[in-house]
């Protein structure tokens, strides 16, 4: 009988795995499990990982493609999380799930250094205990996440059935997720530079497709990097919505995910040479020139305090009714204001 205080995650090792168990699991474990390599190494050492019913405690153990690895993850026991009366912008709610528009600056669930003021705190106030327990006590109902400084749409499960059904859709990459971003430069098929960027190509209607592997950065474990050997497969498509400057030096783009990896859009756009305005982690020190967009717009871009990224639409199949649902959320005020300034600064 399964220990109800544990969640069992089964991982099928994909082709060409890294040579050791911890690295292979870090590559292939579902993103929604939120298990870092260090956390996986600890679980292995604690005897929580098994293959064919045999416990494996050596993180350097060899693995092969097709191996089925079971991970017994203890459910979070954080009991200090308290309900907080934080306003929520709710776009949809029924007995099974809720769709919210997360504001900029809100962390999705508590973590070291952010024990309160999170979406989970707000949800606990709104629902009480009426949230899925699959995510554990620290992350009740949470199926997916977006960064603290990214705004936009999230679906949260109220029942275990909804949680499991939604998690499967995210795992199979069938959930529709479109983002709006403000970026440096214009990712146009006529730009000869982009033809030489590995992993970048263009489809019909001037849609840029970025295909790489993503993995933790070698020197900064808080960052991700685009690579082509190892890591996790990641695909992002990008469409220009509007360009700014004379000549054009910035753009508002729509990005949609074929896969959903940590920081995927931010890393992929930087890899293509079109980092997000305001992105302090991946955007570098790039700036817009006053003469290209006007001094007011250039100053607004330099002062933009976060990555200019918004989860603008979300579509999925309702896990109980089978109905296809789709939601949209307008760009937040700060991104709208930046676009207005960039637009106004264009001179013919």
N, C-alpha and C positions, 0 to 999 in steps of 0.2 A: 504493500500500500504506500502511495506517495506521501511523503512528509508534507503536510499542508503549510508548514512554515517555510517551504522552499519552492522556488520556481525552477522547473526543469527546462533547459534550453538545449535543443538538439542542433548540432552544427554538422553539415556535410562538407567535408574538405573539398574545395574546388581543384581544378587542374593546376599543375605546376606549383604545388605548395612550397612555402619556405621550408628549410630543412629541419625546423624544430617546432614542437607543439605550440609553445606560447605565441610564436610569430604567426603560425598558421591560423590559430584561433583569432588572433588580433585582426587578421585580414578578413576572415570569413564569418565571424560572429555577426548576427544581424545588428544593424545600426541601432535599432530600437532598444536593444539590450543595454546600451550605454556602458559596456565593459571595456575599460582601458587595458592595455597590455600588462601594466603593473597589477591591476585588479585580477586579471586572468592568471598571472603568475602566482598570486597569493591563493587563489582558489585551487590551483593545481597542487600547491604545497600542502593545502589543508585537506586534500583527498576528495575534493568536490568534483573532480573531472574523471570520467571513465570512458573506455572504449570497449565495445562488445561486452559490457558488464564488468570489465576489469578496471579497477581504479589505477590511474596513472598519476604519479606524483613527481615525475621528472619533467621539468618544463623544456628540457632539451631533447625529449623523446622524439624519435622520427615518426612522421606521419606520411600517409599516401593519399593520393586523390581517391575520393569515394569513401574514405573513413568516416564513420558516423561517431561523433564525439558528444557525449552528454555532459552538461554542466549543471550542477545543483547550486543554484544561487539563493542564498538565504534572503528572505524578504526583509526589506528595510524595517528597522524597529524604532525609527525616530518618532518619539511620542511627544516631542516638545513643539511640534508644529501646531500653531493655534489659528483658529479662524480670525480673519481680519476683514473689517467692513471697508473693502476697497471696491470702488465702482467697476463694473464690467460692462463692456459694450457687447451685448449678446445679439447675434444675427439670427440664431435658430436654436430652439430647444424642444426636446420631447422627452419621453420616458427613458430613452436609450443613450442620448448624446447631446452635446451642446457645442455650438460653433461660436467662438469669440474673436473679436478683433483686438489683439494685444497691442497696447501702446508702447512707444519707445521707452526704454529704460526699465521695463519690468522683466525680471528674471522669471522663467517658467516654473521652476521648482526649487525649494531650498537646497543650499549647498554651503560648504564651509565659507564663511565670510558674508553669506546672504541668507540668514536664518528666517527673515520675515520680509513682508512687502512683495511676496511673489504671487504668481497666478494661482498656485496651489492654496495659499492662504486665503485668497479671495474666493476661490471655489469652495473651500470648506465652509466659509461664511454663507455662501449662497445655497449650498446643498446640505450642509451638515455632513453626515456620514454616507450620504447617498451618492457615492462615487465608486467606480470599479476598483477592486483591491488588487488586480493583477499587477499593477505597477509597484506594489508595496506601499507601506505607510508613508514613505517619503515622497512618493510620486503618484498619489491616487488619481486614476483616470487619465494620466498623461500618456498619449500614444506617440506623439512626435514633438519636437521642440523647434523653436527658432531663437536666434541669439538675443541677448538682452537688448542690444541696440538696433535690432531689426524689428520693425513693426509688422502687424498683419494677422492673417487668419490662422487659427488653430482649431482642430476638432478635439474634444475631450470626451472620453467614454464614461457613462454613468453606470453601466452594467458590465460584468465580466464577459458576457457574450458579445457585447458591442466592442469591448476592448480587443478581444481576440480576433473578431472579424475585421476590424480596422487595421490591426497590426499586420494581418496577412496581406491586406491590400498594399500597405506601405512596403512590406517585404518583397512583394511581387512587382513593385513599381507601377501599379495601376492607378495610383492616386494622381489626379491632375493638380499640379502646383505651378502657378505662374507668378513671377515676381517682377516688380518694376525697380529699376536701378538707374542712378545718374552716374555716368562714367566719363573718364577722360578719353578724348579722341572719339572717332566714329568708326565702329566695326563694319566697314563696307567692303563688299567683294571686290571693288575696284582699287582697293588699297594694295599695292604690290607687296608691301611688307608682310601682310598677313599670309600670303601664299608661301612664305618661307618659314612659318611658325609650325613646328611639329604638332600634330594633333588637331590642327584647325583646318576646316574646309567649309565650303559654302554649298548649300542646297538651293533649290528654286526659291524665288521671291526674296533673294538676298538674305536668307537665313543662315547665320553662322552656326556651325556645329563644332563643339569642342569635345574631344574624346581623349582622355588620359586615364592613368591610374592616380589615385590619391592616397597619401600616406602621411603619417606624422613627420614633421620636419626633423632632420637629423640633429640639428643643434638647438632647436626650440620646440619642446614637447607640447607647447600650447598652440602651435601652428600646424597647418597642413601644407603639403607641397605637391605639385603636379609632377608625376614621374611616369616612366613607361615600362618599368620592370618591377613586379611585385605590387603591393598596395591593392586598392579596391577600384574596380572599374567605375568610371564616372563619365556621364554624358550630359552636356548642357547645350541647349539651343538658344540663340539670341536673335532678336528682331529689333531693328531701329524704329522707335516711335517718333522721335523728334531730334533734330540736331541744332547746335547753338554755335554762334561765332561766325566771323567772316575773315578768313575761311573757317569752316566748322572745326571746333577744337573740343567739343564735349557733346554728349548725347544722352537722351533718356531712352532706355532700352527695356524690352520685355524679355525675361529669361524664363525658360521652363525646363524642368528637370526630368530627364529620363531615369536617373538614379537620384538618390537623396543622401549625399555624404556631408560630413561636417565641413562647414565653410565652403561648400562646393562652388557656389556662384562667385564668391569673393576670390577664391584661388584661381578658378578658370578664367575669369575676366582679367586678372593680373597676368596670368600666363599668356593670354592673347595680346597683352600690351594695352589693355583698357581697364585699368583698375578703378574701383569705385571711389567717387569723391567722398572725402571724409574718413576713409578707411585707414585708421592709424596702424593697423597690423599688417596689411598687405598693400596699401596704396602708395607707400614710399613717400617721397618729398615732392612729388609732382605738383605743379601749380598751373593755373590758367593765367595767361598774360592779359594785362589791362587792355591792350590794343585790340585783342581778339574778341572780347565779350563786354568791354567797358569796365571801368574801375569798380563800380558798385557790385556787378555780378562777380568779378574776379575776387573781390574781398569776401563776398558771401560764400563762395566756394572754398576759399582758404579757411574761413572760420567755421565751416560746417562741422558740427561736433561729433558726428557718428558716421558709420558707413551708410550711404544713401541707398537703402535697400528696404523694400516693402513687399510682404507676401500679399499680393493683390487679389488672387483668386484661388479657390480650393474646390476640387470636385472629387466625389467618391460615391460608391454604392452604399446605401444605407444597410448596415449589417443585419438588421432585423426585417425590414420591409422589402429590400431589394430595389428600392427606388433610387434612381440616379439623382444626386443632389449636387448643386454647384452654387458657390457663393462668391461675391465680389466685395471688396472694401476699397474705397477711394484712397489715393495717396494721402499721407498725413500732412498736416499744415506745414511742417518744416520743409518737406520735399516739394510741395506745391509752391512755397515761397521761393525756394531756390530756382525752380523752373521758371517762375515769373520773372525773376531778376535776369536769368540767362537769356530769356526770350526778349526782354526789353532792351538788353544790352547789345543785341545784334544790329549792326549797321550795314546798310547796303553800299 
